[in-house]
Amino acid sequence: MARVVAKALSRDFENIEIITVNVARDVGRDGGEILRIEVVFEGTMKGQDARQVAGAARRLRPILQEEVDTDLYPLLSFVSKVDYDRGHRRSAGD
């Protein structure tokens, strides 16, 4: 599923490179199941790329339904590789 998400989102962004995608089933605030998707990227999110983030879940949902056969809502977060690595170093030191 992560590969499908990375491929679909890569088409939408010009100034960033998607490094990895982490996908996990989770439960949303309302108690319904969701897909929690963390997109780790390199580059600078600006201009058109920043605007693409707002509609990413809407564009991704039909692709997930068609290619992965899931209708769970994708809740996306975009994290720079620098911040992602910093967070993993911090948690490894705990």
C-alpha positions as YAML, in Angstrom:
chain: A
units: angstrom
residues:
- id: 1
  name: MET
  ca: [0.00, 0.00, 0.00]
- id: 2
  name: ALA
  ca: [2.86, 2.39, 0.79]
- id: 3
  name: ARG
  ca: [4.21, 1.93, -2.76]
- id: 4
  name: VAL
  ca: [0.81, 2.85, -4.26]
- id: 5
  name: VAL
  ca: [0.62, 5.97, -2.09]
- id: 6
  name: ALA
  ca: [4.18, 7.05, -2.95]
- id: 7
  name: LYS
  ca: [3.61, 6.56, -6.67]
- id: 8
  name: ALA
  ca: [0.31, 8.47, -6.65]
- id: 9
  name: LEU
  ca: [1.63, 11.39, -4.60]
- id: 10
  name: SER
  ca: [4.91, 11.67, -6.54]
- id: 11
  name: ARG
  ca: [2.93, 12.79, -9.60]
- id: 12
  name: ASP
  ca: [1.51, 15.76, -7.69]
- id: 13
  name: PHE
  ca: [4.69, 17.39, -6.40]
- id: 14
  name: GLU
  ca: [7.46, 19.19, -8.31]
- id: 15
  name: ASN
  ca: [9.95, 20.43, -5.70]
- id: 16
  name: ILE
  ca: [10.02, 17.53, -3.29]
- id: 17
  name: GLU
  ca: [11.12, 13.92, -3.51]
- id: 18
  name: ILE
  ca: [9.16, 11.37, -1.52]
- id: 19
  name: ILE
  ca: [11.68, 9.27, 0.41]
- id: 20
  name: THR
  ca: [9.38, 6.88, 2.21]
- id: 21
  name: VAL
  ca: [5.73, 6.39, 3.10]
- id: 22
  name: ASN
  ca: [4.56, 4.77, 6.32]
- id: 23
  name: VAL
  ca: [0.98, 3.49, 6.39]
- id: 24
  name: ALA
  ca: [-0.87, 2.17, 9.43]
- id: 25
  name: ARG
  ca: [-4.50, 1.41, 10.18]
- id: 26
  name: ASP
  ca: [-5.73, 3.48, 13.09]
- id: 27
  name: VAL
  ca: [-8.89, 4.74, 14.75]
- id: 28
  name: GLY
  ca: [-9.91, 8.36, 14.26]
- id: 29
  name: ARG
  ca: [-11.37, 10.68, 16.89]
- id: 30
  name: ASP
  ca: [-14.88, 9.64, 15.94]
- id: 31
  name: GLY
  ca: [-14.05, 5.97, 16.50]
- id: 32
  name: GLY
  ca: [-14.02, 5.08, 12.80]
- id: 33
  name: GLU
  ca: [-11.11, 3.31, 11.12]
- id: 34
  name: ILE
  ca: [-8.67, 5.46, 9.13]
- id: 35
  name: LEU
  ca: [-5.37, 5.04, 7.33]
- id: 36
  name: ARG
  ca: [-2.67, 7.09, 9.01]
- id: 37
  name: ILE
  ca: [-0.16, 7.94, 6.28]
- id: 38
  name: GLU
  ca: [3.17, 9.61, 7.02]
- id: 39
  name: VAL
  ca: [4.97, 10.94, 3.94]
- id: 40
  name: VAL
  ca: [8.69, 11.60, 4.44]
- id: 41
  name: PHE
  ca: [10.15, 13.95, 1.84]
- id: 42
  name: GLU
  ca: [13.29, 15.86, 0.86]
- id: 43
  name: GLY
  ca: [13.16, 19.29, -0.68]
- id: 44
  name: THR
  ca: [11.28, 22.48, 0.06]
- id: 45
  name: MET
  ca: [7.52, 22.44, 0.16]
- id: 46
  name: LYS
  ca: [6.55, 25.78, -1.36]
- id: 47
  name: GLY
  ca: [4.27, 27.29, -3.98]
- id: 48
  name: GLN
  ca: [2.27, 24.72, -5.90]
- id: 49
  name: ASP
  ca: [3.58, 21.85, -3.76]
- id: 50
  name: ALA
  ca: [2.23, 23.45, -0.59]
- id: 51
  name: ARG
  ca: [-1.18, 23.89, -2.26]
- id: 52
  name: GLN
  ca: [-1.17, 20.24, -3.38]
- id: 53
  name: VAL
  ca: [-1.03, 19.05, 0.25]
- id: 54
  name: ALA
  ca: [-4.51, 20.42, 0.94]
- id: 55
  name: GLY
  ca: [-6.20, 18.16, -1.63]
- id: 56
  name: ALA
  ca: [-3.88, 15.14, -1.37]
- id: 57
  name: ALA
  ca: [-6.30, 12.96, 0.63]
- id: 58
  name: ARG
  ca: [-9.15, 13.74, -1.76]
- id: 59
  name: ARG
  ca: [-7.04, 12.76, -4.78]
- id: 60
  name: LEU
  ca: [-5.59, 9.70, -3.06]
- id: 61
  name: ARG
  ca: [-8.85, 8.18, -1.88]
- id: 62
  name: PRO
  ca: [-10.12, 6.87, -5.26]
- id: 63
  name: ILE
  ca: [-6.67, 5.45, -6.05]
- id: 64
  name: LEU
  ca: [-6.70, 3.52, -2.76]
- id: 65
  name: GLN
  ca: [-10.19, 2.25, -3.51]
- id: 66
  name: GLU
  ca: [-9.23, 1.09, -6.99]
- id: 67
  name: GLU
  ca: [-5.73, -0.29, -6.45]
- id: 68
  name: VAL
  ca: [-5.83, -1.50, -2.83]
- id: 69
  name: ASP
  ca: [-9.57, -2.05, -2.39]
- id: 70
  name: THR
  ca: [-9.91, 0.03, 0.77]
- id: 71
  name: ASP
  ca: [-12.39, 2.78, 1.52]
- id: 72
  name: LEU
  ca: [-10.71, 3.93, 4.73]
- id: 73
  name: TYR
  ca: [-10.11, 7.67, 4.91]
- id: 74
  name: PRO
  ca: [-6.42, 8.56, 4.42]
- id: 75
  name: LEU
  ca: [-5.15, 10.97, 7.08]
- id: 76
  name: LEU
  ca: [-1.87, 12.33, 5.72]
- id: 77
  name: SER
  ca: [1.03, 14.04, 7.41]
- id: 78
  name: PHE
  ca: [4.07, 15.34, 5.53]
- id: 79
  name: VAL
  ca: [7.39, 15.30, 7.40]
- id: 80
  name: SER
  ca: [10.74, 16.50, 6.10]
- id: 81
  name: LYS
  ca: [13.48, 13.87, 6.14]
- id: 82
  name: VAL
  ca: [15.51, 16.08, 8.50]
- id: 83
  name: ASP
  ca: [12.66, 16.20, 11.05]
- id: 84
  name: TYR
  ca: [11.90, 12.51, 10.57]
- id: 85
  name: ASP
  ca: [15.53, 11.52, 11.20]
- id: 86
  name: ARG
  ca: [15.74, 13.90, 14.18]
- id: 87
  name: GLY
  ca: [12.64, 12.30, 15.71]
- id: 88
  name: HIS
  ca: [13.98, 8.79, 15.25]
- id: 89
  name: ARG
  ca: [17.33, 9.69, 16.81]
- id: 90
  name: ARG
  ca: [15.52, 11.25, 19.76]
- id: 91
  name: SER
  ca: [13.25, 8.21, 20.32]
- id: 92
  name: ALA
  ca: [16.21, 5.82, 20.00]
- id: 93
  name: GLY
  ca: [17.96, 7.68, 22.81]
- id: 94
  name: ASP
  ca: [15.04, 7.38, 25.24]
...
